[in-house]
Amino acid sequence: MNLTPKRPPVSNDIKHVIDEYKHKARTITCVCGWHGGSEAAPGGRSEWTEHLLAKRGPQR
């Protein structure tokens, strides 16, 4: 019995979610292929947050 969930195929309607997170390196890879940092400077935004804002727009 295989209890590992299967990852759904990526469609053309990419949701921009984390595909891989590396804690020690503090890097994120998005399902769209984007790769960048997850650490924000004090009072600033991380590269990941900037990516989400650029692709999804501001969230409500």
PDB file as gemmi writes it, atoms N, CA and C in Angstrom:
CRYST1    1.000    1.000    1.000  90.00  90.00  90.00 P 1                      
ATOM      1  N   MET A   1       0.843  -1.170   0.000  1.00  0.00           N  
ATOM      2  CA  MET A   1       0.000   0.000   0.000  1.00  0.00           C  
ATOM      3  C   MET A   1       0.893   1.241   0.000  1.00  0.00           C  
ATOM      4  N   ASN A   2       0.709   2.117  -0.973  1.00  0.00           N  
ATOM      5  CA  ASN A   2       1.504   3.341  -1.091  1.00  0.00           C  
ATOM      6  C   ASN A   2       0.710   4.506  -0.514  1.00  0.00           C  
ATOM      7  N   LEU A   3       1.193   5.100   0.585  1.00  0.00           N  
ATOM      8  CA  LEU A   3       0.502   6.204   1.229  1.00  0.00           C  
ATOM      9  C   LEU A   3       1.059   7.569   0.821  1.00  0.00           C  
ATOM     10  N   THR A   4       2.005   7.578  -0.102  1.00  0.00           N  
ATOM     11  CA  THR A   4       2.569   8.835  -0.567  1.00  0.00           C  
ATOM     12  C   THR A   4       1.580   9.514  -1.500  1.00  0.00           C  
ATOM     13  N   PRO A   5       1.172  10.755  -1.182  1.00  0.00           N  
ATOM     14  CA  PRO A   5       0.220  11.423  -2.074  1.00  0.00           C  
ATOM     15  C   PRO A   5       0.872  11.763  -3.411  1.00  0.00           C  
ATOM     16  N   LYS A   6       0.112  11.635  -4.461  1.00  0.00           N  
ATOM     17  CA  LYS A   6       0.616  11.966  -5.788  1.00  0.00           C  
ATOM     18  C   LYS A   6       0.424  13.454  -6.022  1.00  0.00           C  
ATOM     19  N   ARG A   7       1.445  14.087  -6.593  1.00  0.00           N  
ATOM     20  CA  ARG A   7       1.387  15.503  -6.911  1.00  0.00           C  
ATOM     21  C   ARG A   7       0.574  15.674  -8.190  1.00  0.00           C  
ATOM     22  N   PRO A   8      -0.428  16.560  -8.174  1.00  0.00           N  
ATOM     23  CA  PRO A   8      -1.211  16.751  -9.396  1.00  0.00           C  
ATOM     24  C   PRO A   8      -0.360  17.398 -10.480  1.00  0.00           C  
ATOM     25  N   PRO A   9      -0.682  17.136 -11.730  1.00  0.00           N  
ATOM     26  CA  PRO A   9       0.088  17.739 -12.815  1.00  0.00           C  
ATOM     27  C   PRO A   9      -0.097  19.256 -12.814  1.00  0.00           C  
ATOM     28  N   VAL A  10       0.949  19.973 -13.199  1.00  0.00           N  
ATOM     29  CA  VAL A  10       0.877  21.430 -13.272  1.00  0.00           C  
ATOM     30  C   VAL A  10       0.126  21.804 -14.534  1.00  0.00           C  
ATOM     31  N   SER A  11      -0.907  22.620 -14.374  1.00  0.00           N  
ATOM     32  CA  SER A  11      -1.677  23.051 -15.528  1.00  0.00           C  
ATOM     33  C   SER A  11      -1.160  24.402 -16.002  1.00  0.00           C  
ATOM     34  N   ASN A  12      -1.769  24.932 -17.037  1.00  0.00           N  
ATOM     35  CA  ASN A  12      -1.408  26.258 -17.527  1.00  0.00           C  
ATOM     36  C   ASN A  12      -1.821  27.342 -16.546  1.00  0.00           C  
ATOM     37  N   ASP A  13      -2.738  27.037 -15.644  1.00  0.00           N  
ATOM     38  CA  ASP A  13      -3.221  27.983 -14.644  1.00  0.00           C  
ATOM     39  C   ASP A  13      -2.420  27.793 -13.360  1.00  0.00           C  
ATOM     40  N   ILE A  14      -1.156  28.220 -13.377  1.00  0.00           N  
ATOM     41  CA  ILE A  14      -0.252  28.020 -12.246  1.00  0.00           C  
ATOM     42  C   ILE A  14      -0.697  28.874 -11.063  1.00  0.00           C  
ATOM     43  N   LYS A  15      -0.720  28.280  -9.888  1.00  0.00           N  
ATOM     44  CA  LYS A  15      -1.168  28.972  -8.682  1.00  0.00           C  
ATOM     45  C   LYS A  15      -0.026  29.609  -7.911  1.00  0.00           C  
ATOM     46  N   HIS A  16       1.219  29.384  -8.299  1.00  0.00           N  
ATOM     47  CA  HIS A  16       2.402  29.927  -7.639  1.00  0.00           C  
ATOM     48  C   HIS A  16       2.426  29.539  -6.163  1.00  0.00           C  
ATOM     49  N   VAL A  17       2.719  28.283  -5.944  1.00  0.00           N  
ATOM     50  CA  VAL A  17       2.857  27.728  -4.605  1.00  0.00           C  
ATOM     51  C   VAL A  17       4.236  27.096  -4.481  1.00  0.00           C  
ATOM     52  N   ILE A  18       4.650  26.880  -3.254  1.00  0.00           N  
ATOM     53  CA  ILE A  18       5.981  26.323  -3.008  1.00  0.00           C  
ATOM     54  C   ILE A  18       6.057  24.888  -3.494  1.00  0.00           C  
ATOM     55  N   ASP A  19       7.045  24.614  -4.324  1.00  0.00           N  
ATOM     56  CA  ASP A  19       7.320  23.261  -4.781  1.00  0.00           C  
ATOM     57  C   ASP A  19       8.385  22.641  -3.886  1.00  0.00           C  
ATOM     58  N   GLU A  20       9.374  23.460  -3.478  1.00  0.00           N  
ATOM     59  CA  GLU A  20      10.444  22.963  -2.619  1.00  0.00           C  
ATOM     60  C   GLU A  20      10.925  24.104  -1.732  1.00  0.00           C  
ATOM     61  N   TYR A  21      11.143  23.799  -0.459  1.00  0.00           N  
ATOM     62  CA  TYR A  21      11.664  24.779   0.495  1.00  0.00           C  
ATOM     63  C   TYR A  21      12.881  24.181   1.167  1.00  0.00           C  
ATOM     64  N   LYS A  22      13.987  24.917   1.157  1.00  0.00           N  
ATOM     65  CA  LYS A  22      15.208  24.450   1.815  1.00  0.00           C  
ATOM     66  C   LYS A  22      15.456  25.349   3.017  1.00  0.00           C  
ATOM     67  N   HIS A  23      15.213  24.805   4.207  1.00  0.00           N  
ATOM     68  CA  HIS A  23      15.269  25.577   5.443  1.00  0.00           C  
ATOM     69  C   HIS A  23      16.647  26.180   5.708  1.00  0.00           C  
ATOM     70  N   LYS A  24      17.684  25.385   5.631  1.00  0.00           N  
ATOM     71  CA  LYS A  24      19.025  25.890   5.940  1.00  0.00           C  
ATOM     72  C   LYS A  24      19.460  26.957   4.940  1.00  0.00           C  
ATOM     73  N   ALA A  25      19.164  26.766   3.686  1.00  0.00           N  
ATOM     74  CA  ALA A  25      19.555  27.734   2.660  1.00  0.00           C  
ATOM     75  C   ALA A  25      18.573  28.901   2.587  1.00  0.00           C  
ATOM     76  N   ARG A  26      17.400  28.702   3.197  1.00  0.00           N  
ATOM     77  CA  ARG A  26      16.325  29.703   3.168  1.00  0.00           C  
ATOM     78  C   ARG A  26      15.966  30.084   1.746  1.00  0.00           C  
ATOM     79  N   THR A  27      15.789  29.067   0.923  1.00  0.00           N  
ATOM     80  CA  THR A  27      15.396  29.286  -0.464  1.00  0.00           C  
ATOM     81  C   THR A  27      14.107  28.543  -0.770  1.00  0.00           C  
ATOM     82  N   ILE A  28      13.398  29.051  -1.751  1.00  0.00           N  
ATOM     83  CA  ILE A  28      12.121  28.472  -2.182  1.00  0.00           C  
ATOM     84  C   ILE A  28      12.172  28.283  -3.686  1.00  0.00           C  
ATOM     85  N   THR A  29      11.597  27.180  -4.153  1.00  0.00           N  
ATOM     86  CA  THR A  29      11.372  26.974  -5.570  1.00  0.00           C  
ATOM     87  C   THR A  29       9.868  26.885  -5.780  1.00  0.00           C  
ATOM     88  N   CYS A  30       9.359  27.709  -6.677  1.00  0.00           N  
ATOM     89  CA  CYS A  30       7.933  27.740  -6.986  1.00  0.00           C  
ATOM     90  C   CYS A  30       7.626  26.681  -8.045  1.00  0.00           C  
ATOM     91  N   VAL A  31       6.381  26.271  -8.139  1.00  0.00           N  
ATOM     92  CA  VAL A  31       5.994  25.295  -9.160  1.00  0.00           C  
ATOM     93  C   VAL A  31       6.186  25.844 -10.577  1.00  0.00           C  
ATOM     94  N   CYS A  32       6.278  27.177 -10.728  1.00  0.00           N  
ATOM     95  CA  CYS A  32       6.484  27.766 -12.058  1.00  0.00           C  
ATOM     96  C   CYS A  32       7.953  27.760 -12.459  1.00  0.00           C  
ATOM     97  N   GLY A  33       8.854  27.381 -11.521  1.00  0.00           N  
ATOM     98  CA  GLY A  33      10.275  27.333 -11.820  1.00  0.00           C  
ATOM     99  C   GLY A  33      11.065  28.467 -11.194  1.00  0.00           C  
ATOM    100  N   TRP A  34      10.389  29.493 -10.692  1.00  0.00           N  
ATOM    101  CA  TRP A  34      11.069  30.604 -10.028  1.00  0.00           C  
ATOM    102  C   TRP A  34      11.812  30.073  -8.813  1.00  0.00           C  
ATOM    103  N   HIS A  35      12.980  30.640  -8.513  1.00  0.00           N  
ATOM    104  CA  HIS A  35      13.774  30.228  -7.357  1.00  0.00           C  
ATOM    105  C   HIS A  35      14.341  31.482  -6.714  1.00  0.00           C  
ATOM    106  N   GLY A  36      14.202  31.582  -5.383  1.00  0.00           N  
ATOM    107  CA  GLY A  36      14.729  32.753  -4.697  1.00  0.00           C  
ATOM    108  C   GLY A  36      14.697  32.588  -3.196  1.00  0.00           C  
ATOM    109  N   GLY A  37      14.987  33.672  -2.507  1.00  0.00           N  
ATOM    110  CA  GLY A  37      15.109  33.658  -1.054  1.00  0.00           C  
ATOM    111  C   GLY A  37      13.788  33.791  -0.323  1.00  0.00           C  
ATOM    112  N   SER A  38      13.772  33.254   0.903  1.00  0.00           N  
ATOM    113  CA  SER A  38      12.573  33.335   1.732  1.00  0.00           C  
ATOM    114  C   SER A  38      12.767  34.240   2.940  1.00  0.00           C  
ATOM    115  N   GLU A  39      13.970  34.779   3.098  1.00  0.00           N  
ATOM    116  CA  GLU A  39      14.258  35.605   4.261  1.00  0.00           C  
ATOM    117  C   GLU A  39      14.082  37.078   3.902  1.00  0.00           C  
ATOM    118  N   ALA A  40      13.331  37.796   4.744  1.00  0.00           N  
ATOM    119  CA  ALA A  40      13.101  39.216   4.514  1.00  0.00           C  
ATOM    120  C   ALA A  40      13.997  40.045   5.421  1.00  0.00           C  
ATOM    121  N   ALA A  41      14.433  41.169   4.900  1.00  0.00           N  
ATOM    122  CA  ALA A  41      15.181  42.122   5.722  1.00  0.00           C  
ATOM    123  C   ALA A  41      14.194  42.774   6.693  1.00  0.00           C  
ATOM    124  N   PRO A  42      14.663  43.257   7.821  1.00  0.00           N  
ATOM    125  CA  PRO A  42      13.751  43.918   8.761  1.00  0.00           C  
ATOM    126  C   PRO A  42      12.965  45.045   8.070  1.00  0.00           C  
ATOM    127  N   GLY A  43      11.661  44.964   8.190  1.00  0.00           N  
ATOM    128  CA  GLY A  43      10.802  45.968   7.573  1.00  0.00           C  
ATOM    129  C   GLY A  43      10.626  45.815   6.075  1.00  0.00           C  
ATOM    130  N   GLY A  44      11.169  44.756   5.500  1.00  0.00           N  
ATOM    131  CA  GLY A  44      11.076  44.545   4.052  1.00  0.00           C  
ATOM    132  C   GLY A  44      10.351  43.267   3.712  1.00  0.00           C  
ATOM    133  N   ARG A  45      10.361  42.952   2.453  1.00  0.00           N  
ATOM    134  CA  ARG A  45       9.707  41.732   1.960  1.00  0.00           C  
ATOM    135  C   ARG A  45      10.764  40.773   1.442  1.00  0.00           C  
ATOM    136  N   SER A  46      10.435  39.495   1.502  1.00  0.00           N  
ATOM    137  CA  SER A  46      11.336  38.482   0.955  1.00  0.00           C  
ATOM    138  C   SER A  46      11.167  38.425  -0.562  1.00  0.00           C  
ATOM    139  N   GLU A  47      12.129  37.789  -1.225  1.00  0.00           N  
ATOM    140  CA  GLU A  47      12.017  37.589  -2.674  1.00  0.00           C  
ATOM    141  C   GLU A  47      10.763  36.777  -2.993  1.00  0.00           C  
ATOM    142  N   TRP A  48      10.434  35.810  -2.131  1.00  0.00           N  
ATOM    143  CA  TRP A  48       9.239  34.985  -2.329  1.00  0.00           C  
ATOM    144  C   TRP A  48       7.982  35.843  -2.285  1.00  0.00           C  
ATOM    145  N   THR A  49       7.885  36.739  -1.306  1.00  0.00           N  
ATOM    146  CA  THR A  49       6.718  37.616  -1.196  1.00  0.00           C  
ATOM    147  C   THR A  49       6.618  38.514  -2.419  1.00  0.00           C  
ATOM    148  N   GLU A  50       7.734  39.039  -2.877  1.00  0.00           N  
ATOM    149  CA  GLU A  50       7.739  39.875  -4.080  1.00  0.00           C  
ATOM    150  C   GLU A  50       7.271  39.081  -5.304  1.00  0.00           C  
ATOM    151  N   HIS A  51       7.700  37.827  -5.400  1.00  0.00           N  
ATOM    152  CA  HIS A  51       7.268  36.966  -6.508  1.00  0.00           C  
ATOM    153  C   HIS A  51       5.751  36.773  -6.463  1.00  0.00           C  
ATOM    154  N   LEU A  52       5.228  36.467  -5.282  1.00  0.00           N  
ATOM    155  CA  LEU A  52       3.783  36.265  -5.161  1.00  0.00           C  
ATOM    156  C   LEU A  52       3.008  37.531  -5.509  1.00  0.00           C  
ATOM    157  N   LEU A  53       3.469  38.672  -5.027  1.00  0.00           N  
ATOM    158  CA  LEU A  53       2.793  39.932  -5.346  1.00  0.00           C  
ATOM    159  C   LEU A  53       2.819  40.218  -6.839  1.00  0.00           C  
ATOM    160  N   ALA A  54       3.936  39.915  -7.489  1.00  0.00           N  
ATOM    161  CA  ALA A  54       4.052  40.153  -8.928  1.00  0.00           C  
ATOM    162  C   ALA A  54       3.146  39.223  -9.730  1.00  0.00           C  
ATOM    163  N   LYS A  55       2.963  37.995  -9.269  1.00  0.00           N  
ATOM    164  CA  LYS A  55       2.189  37.012 -10.025  1.00  0.00           C  
ATOM    165  C   LYS A  55       0.718  36.963  -9.632  1.00  0.00           C  
ATOM    166  N   ARG A  56       0.415  37.087  -8.327  1.00  0.00           N  
ATOM    167  CA  ARG A  56      -0.971  36.977  -7.853  1.00  0.00           C  
ATOM    168  C   ARG A  56      -1.631  38.329  -7.631  1.00  0.00           C  
ATOM    169  N   GLY A  57      -0.807  39.349  -7.384  1.00  0.00           N  
ATOM    170  CA  GLY A  57      -1.354  40.643  -7.009  1.00  0.00           C  
ATOM    171  C   GLY A  57      -1.631  40.657  -5.509  1.00  0.00           C  
ATOM    172  N   PRO A  58      -1.997  41.791  -4.966  1.00  0.00           N  
ATOM    173  CA  PRO A  58      -2.271  41.870  -3.527  1.00  0.00           C  
ATOM    174  C   PRO A  58      -3.437  40.968  -3.144  1.00  0.00           C  
ATOM    175  N   GLN A  59      -3.297  40.302  -2.021  1.00  0.00           N  
ATOM    176  CA  GLN A  59      -4.352  39.411  -1.528  1.00  0.00           C  
ATOM    177  C   GLN A  59      -5.292  40.183  -0.616  1.00  0.00           C  
ATOM    178  N   ARG A  60      -6.521  39.786  -0.602  1.00  0.00           N  
ATOM    179  CA  ARG A  60      -7.528  40.452   0.250  1.00  0.00           C  
ATOM    180  C   ARG A  60      -7.478  39.958   1.646  1.00  0.00           C  
TER     181      ARG A  60                                                      
END                                                                             
